[in-house]
Amino acid sequence: MKCVAYTEHLYYNTAMDVKRTKGSVYNLNYHLVWCPKYRRSVLTGPVADRLRQLLDEIAVQNRFELLACEVMPDHVHLFVSAPPKFSPSALAKLFKGITSRRLRQELGEQIRHKLWRPGTLWSSSYYAGTAGNASSDVIKRYIKECQHI
């Protein structure tokens, strides 16, 4: 690991892909996975396309970096870098809440007939894992390879 000394006691790792906010320097990467209610294959065609657009919009609006995104018919993989003020649960709530509301508003008829209850699109559970710089390439490759399964 290549380090550069800035002061006698402070070291900065130049090999890491760090990001900055006003009060922090961070390298936080989250792997989030969630499913539609009842694991139905709802995320196909225009629904999947619009979901990808919405995920990009949410990331841009909140200054997140989408490292990888894969929408499968029955689940979503999202690999995102976010500032430390966002907990994994807050990220999941943000992405799931906005996308559920907007997809049901815009493409409700295409979603409703595949779900038993039209009140929500996503199941209440999700997977959240953290990854540093070393394993981010592995997760990106895994998400990319999911589309071939």
Disulfide bonds with the S-S distance in Angstrom:
none
